[in-house]
């Protein structure tokens, strides 16, 4: 028996609001915990759907947006530590 994947269906599943909300939630939790280390908000989140090659996976990211956050992450590996401590 051979399975034939419906690539359009996989693309649409990755765009479902519940999937996007779950991924954004993980990124927000990581950014919130990382921001607790700073005096002001310096870690920010973003998400988008990738190109359709072939599936268009949704990606959420946490980035440093200020000099303080960049120094904090460089010195303490804050994003990596928070990612390892996150509960998916």
N, C-alpha and C positions, 0 to 999 in steps of 0.2 A: 504494500500500500504506500502510495506516495502522497505527501501533503503538499497542497498548493497554497502558499501564503497570499493573502489579499493585502498587498502593501498599502493600498489606500486606506483600508480599515485600520491598519497599524498606525498610520499617520494621524488619522482622526482620533484614535484612542489616546494618543499622546497629547492631543489638544483639548481633551475633556477638562472642564473646569475643576473637577475634583482632583485630577492629576496635577494640574498647574497649581492649585491651592496647596496641595501637599508638599510639592517641591519648594514653593515660595515660603511655606511655613518653616521648613527646615532651614532655609537660608536666613530667614528673619530671626529665628532662635539663635543661630550661630552669631549673627551680627549683633543681636542684643547682648549676648554674653560677652562678646569681644568689646563692645562699647562700655560695659561696666568698668573696664580697666582704665578708661579715659575720662578726662574732665569734660569733654564735649563729644558729640557724635562725630565719629571719624570713619566708621565702617558702614558701608552702604551695600544694598542688594540690588540685583537686577535679574531678569530672566527673559528668555526668548526661545523660539523654536528654531532648530537648526535647519539647514538646507535638506531638501528631499533627496538624499543620496544614501540609501534608498528610503530611509524611514523618517527623517526629520525629528530626531530626539529633542525633547524639551530640556533646557539647561538653566539652572539657577546658579547665580554666583554671588560671592561676597567679596568686596574689594575695599582697599584702603582709599579714602577720599581726602585725607588731610595729612599734613606733614607729621603731626603727632601720631596718627594711626600708622603711618609708614615706619616711623622710628620704633613704635611699640611692636609692630609685627616683625621687623628686622631683628630686634633685640630678643624678643620673647617667643617668637613663632606662634603668636596668638591665634591666628586663623587655623593653623594646623592643629594646635592643641584643642581648640573649640570644635573643630570637625571631628577629631578623634573622640571627644567627649559627648558628641551629640547622639541623641536617641532618634533614629529614623522611625 
